[in-house]
Amino acid sequence: MADYFTNFSCLLDVGTPENAARALEIYTLLSEEDGAEEPFSEGFLLSIQPEQGGTQLWMRDDVTGDPERVIQFVKRCAYELNLRGRWGFQYANTCSKPRLDGFGGGAHALDLAIGETIALTDTGGWLAQVLDGGDPHA
Protein backbone atom coordinates (compact mmCIF):
# COMPACT_ATOMS: atom_id res chain seq x y z
CA MET A 1 0.00 0.00 0.00
CA ALA A 2 1.21 3.50 -0.82
CA ASP A 3 1.13 6.43 1.56
CA TYR A 4 0.49 9.93 0.22
CA PHE A 5 2.01 13.06 1.77
CA THR A 6 1.74 16.83 1.40
CA ASN A 7 4.86 18.66 2.53
CA PHE A 8 5.54 22.37 3.04
CA SER A 9 7.55 24.77 5.15
CA CYS A 10 6.91 28.52 5.10
CA LEU A 11 7.18 31.71 7.14
CA LEU A 12 4.68 34.49 7.81
CA ASP A 13 6.00 37.77 9.18
CA VAL A 14 3.35 39.25 11.48
CA GLY A 15 5.34 42.41 12.28
CA THR A 16 5.72 42.31 16.07
CA PRO A 17 6.34 39.75 18.82
CA GLU A 18 2.93 40.74 20.25
CA ASN A 19 1.27 39.83 16.95
CA ALA A 20 3.16 36.54 16.94
CA ALA A 21 1.81 35.72 20.41
CA ARG A 22 -1.70 36.67 19.25
CA ALA A 23 -1.27 34.42 16.18
CA LEU A 24 -0.56 31.47 18.49
CA GLU A 25 -3.82 32.30 20.30
CA ILE A 26 -5.65 32.36 16.94
CA TYR A 27 -4.17 28.96 16.08
CA THR A 28 -5.42 27.54 19.39
CA LEU A 29 -8.81 29.19 18.93
CA LEU A 30 -9.21 27.69 15.44
CA SER A 31 -8.33 24.28 16.85
CA GLU A 32 -11.00 24.65 19.53
CA GLU A 33 -13.76 25.99 17.26
CA ASP A 34 -13.14 23.61 14.36
CA GLY A 35 -15.98 21.08 14.28
CA ALA A 36 -14.14 18.60 12.09
CA GLU A 37 -13.21 15.13 13.27
CA GLU A 38 -9.55 16.08 12.95
CA PRO A 39 -8.42 19.11 15.00
CA PHE A 40 -7.30 22.16 13.03
CA SER A 41 -3.84 21.85 14.58
CA GLU A 42 -3.31 18.48 12.87
CA GLY A 43 -3.20 20.30 9.51
CA PHE A 44 0.18 21.88 10.26
CA LEU A 45 2.62 22.73 13.03
CA LEU A 46 3.19 26.33 14.10
CA SER A 47 5.94 28.01 16.08
CA ILE A 48 7.49 31.45 16.53
CA GLN A 49 11.03 31.80 15.22
CA PRO A 50 12.98 33.72 17.91
CA GLU A 51 16.10 33.91 15.72
CA GLN A 52 14.01 35.98 13.28
CA GLY A 53 13.21 38.59 15.95
CA GLY A 54 10.11 36.80 17.22
CA THR A 55 7.92 38.17 14.41
CA GLN A 56 8.09 35.19 12.05
CA LEU A 57 5.68 32.28 12.27
CA TRP A 58 7.00 28.99 10.94
CA MET A 59 4.29 26.75 9.48
CA ARG A 60 5.19 23.25 8.38
CA ASP A 61 3.84 19.78 8.01
CA ASP A 62 4.38 16.95 10.45
CA VAL A 63 4.73 13.95 8.11
CA THR A 64 1.88 15.36 5.99
CA GLY A 65 -0.05 18.62 6.15
CA ASP A 66 -3.09 20.47 4.88
CA PRO A 67 -2.39 23.56 2.73
CA GLU A 68 -6.04 24.68 3.00
CA ARG A 69 -5.71 24.98 6.77
CA VAL A 70 -2.55 27.06 6.36
CA ILE A 71 -4.43 29.39 4.00
CA GLN A 72 -7.38 29.62 6.41
CA PHE A 73 -5.03 30.44 9.30
CA VAL A 74 -3.08 33.08 7.34
CA LYS A 75 -6.30 34.77 6.22
CA ARG A 76 -7.54 34.88 9.81
CA CYS A 77 -4.23 36.31 11.02
CA ALA A 78 -4.23 38.89 8.21
CA TYR A 79 -7.71 40.03 9.23
CA GLU A 80 -7.17 40.10 12.99
CA LEU A 81 -3.62 41.48 12.91
CA ASN A 82 -4.23 43.97 10.08
CA LEU A 83 -1.47 42.50 7.93
CA ARG A 84 -0.67 44.02 4.53
CA GLY A 85 1.28 42.98 1.47
CA ARG A 86 1.49 39.69 -0.34
CA TRP A 87 2.23 36.26 1.07
CA GLY A 88 2.48 32.85 -0.46
CA PHE A 89 3.82 29.36 -0.12
CA GLN A 90 4.36 26.23 -2.12
CA TYR A 91 3.78 22.60 -1.31
CA ALA A 92 4.80 19.21 -2.64
CA ASN A 93 2.58 16.17 -3.01
CA THR A 94 4.58 12.97 -2.73
CA CYS A 95 4.01 9.26 -2.37
CA SER A 96 5.88 6.46 -0.62
CA LYS A 97 5.75 4.35 -3.81
CA PRO A 98 5.84 5.16 -7.51
CA ARG A 99 2.24 5.98 -8.49
CA LEU A 100 0.98 7.87 -11.52
CA ASP A 101 -1.02 10.24 -9.30
CA GLY A 102 1.55 10.31 -6.49
CA PHE A 103 3.63 13.37 -7.28
CA GLY A 104 2.94 17.02 -7.89
CA GLY A 105 2.46 20.17 -5.98
CA GLY A 106 1.29 23.70 -6.13
CA ALA A 107 1.54 27.23 -4.84
CA HIS A 108 -0.88 29.77 -3.42
CA ALA A 109 -0.49 33.57 -3.14
CA LEU A 110 -2.67 35.89 -1.04
CA ASP A 111 -3.22 39.63 -0.79
CA LEU A 112 -3.16 39.95 2.99
CA ALA A 113 -4.92 43.33 3.07
CA ILE A 114 -8.12 41.90 1.59
CA GLY A 115 -7.61 38.23 2.45
CA GLU A 116 -8.09 37.13 -1.14
CA THR A 117 -6.23 34.77 -3.41
CA ILE A 118 -4.07 36.53 -6.01
CA ALA A 119 -3.03 33.39 -7.83
CA LEU A 120 -2.75 29.66 -7.34
CA THR A 121 -1.51 26.72 -9.29
CA ASP A 122 -1.72 22.97 -9.08
CA THR A 123 0.84 21.11 -11.17
CA GLY A 124 -1.46 18.15 -11.81
CA GLY A 125 -4.26 20.35 -13.12
CA TRP A 126 -1.84 22.48 -15.13
CA LEU A 127 -0.25 19.45 -16.79
CA ALA A 128 -3.61 17.91 -17.69
CA GLN A 129 -4.74 21.23 -19.22
CA VAL A 130 -1.57 21.62 -21.29
CA LEU A 131 -1.65 18.00 -22.51
CA ASP A 132 -5.26 18.55 -23.52
CA GLY A 133 -4.13 21.40 -25.78
CA GLY A 134 -4.64 24.27 -23.34
CA ASP A 135 -2.46 27.34 -22.92
CA PRO A 136 0.61 26.50 -20.79
CA HIS A 137 0.73 30.12 -19.57
CA ALA A 138 -2.88 30.25 -18.37
N, C-alpha and C positions, 0 to 999 in steps of 0.2 A: 504494500500500500504506500502511496506517495503522500507526503505532507506538504502543504502549501503555506508559504510565508509572505508577509508584506513587511518590508524593512525600510526604516527611515531614521534620520537623525537631523534635527534642525534647531535653530535658535530663534527666539523672539525677544527683541529688545523692548522692554516696557518703560524705559526712561529713568526710573528711580528705584532704589531698594524698597521703598514703601509700596510702589506699584507691584514689585515682584512678590512681596509678602501678600498683597491683596490678590494677586493672580493665583497663589497657592490656595487661598480661601475659596476663590471661584472654582478651582479644580475640585476641591472637596465638596463644595455645594452642588456642583453638577453630578458628582458621584452619588450624593444623597438624594437628589431629586429625580435622577434618571430611573424610570420605571421598567427598564429592560431587565431581562433575566441576568445579563452580564453587566456588572457595575461599569460606569463610565471610565473609571480609572484603569480598567483592564484593556482599554484601547491604546494606551500609551503611558509611558513613565514621564514624570515631570520633576525637575529640580532646578534650583537657582544656581548659577555659576558664579561663585564668589571671585574667582580669578578674573572675571570679566566685569568687576566692579559691583556685582550684586544686582545688576539690572537685566541680565540675560537669563531667559528661561530656556532650558534644554529639554526638548521633547524628543523621545525616541521610543522605539519598540522594545519589547521584552520578548524575544523569540519571534513574535509576529505582532503587528499593530494594526490600528484602524485609522487610515488617513481622514475619514469623515469626522471622526471624533476630534482629531487635531484641528480641523477646520472649524468645527463648532466651537471649540474652546477658544481659538484665536479670535473668532468673531465676537464672542462674549467679552473677552478681555479688551478688544478694541473699543467696544461700546462702553463698557464700564470704566475703563481707564483713559478714555478719550485719546486713543492712539491715532496717529496720522501716518501717511506714507504708504508704501507698498511693502508687502511681505509675501513670501512664497516658500515652497519646499517641494522636494521631489521624493519619490518613493520607488522601490523596486519590488516586483512580484517575482518570487522564486519558488522552486520546488525541490524536494529532496531527491527526486528521480527525474530522468529525462521524460518530459511529457510535452506534447504539442501545445497545450494551453498553459504550461507551467512557468513561463518566463515573460516578463514585460515590465511595465512600470508606467509612471506618469509624473505630472507636475501640476501644481495648482498655485495661482497667484491671486492675491486679494488686495483691494483698496481698503485699507484699514479705516479710513475716515468715514466711509459709507457702509462698510461691512459687506461689500459685494465682490463677487468673482470678476477679475479682469480677464483672465484666460486660464484654460486648463487643457491638458492633453492626456490621452491614454494611448500608449504605444500600440496596444492590440487593436483598438478601434481605428487608429490612424493607418496602420498597416493594411487592415481589411479594406478600408476606403480606397487607399492608393492602388491596391491590387485589383480592385473592382473598377479601376479607371478614373477614380476621383483625383482631385487636385492635391498633390503632396504638400502644398503650402497652405491649405485651408485649415 
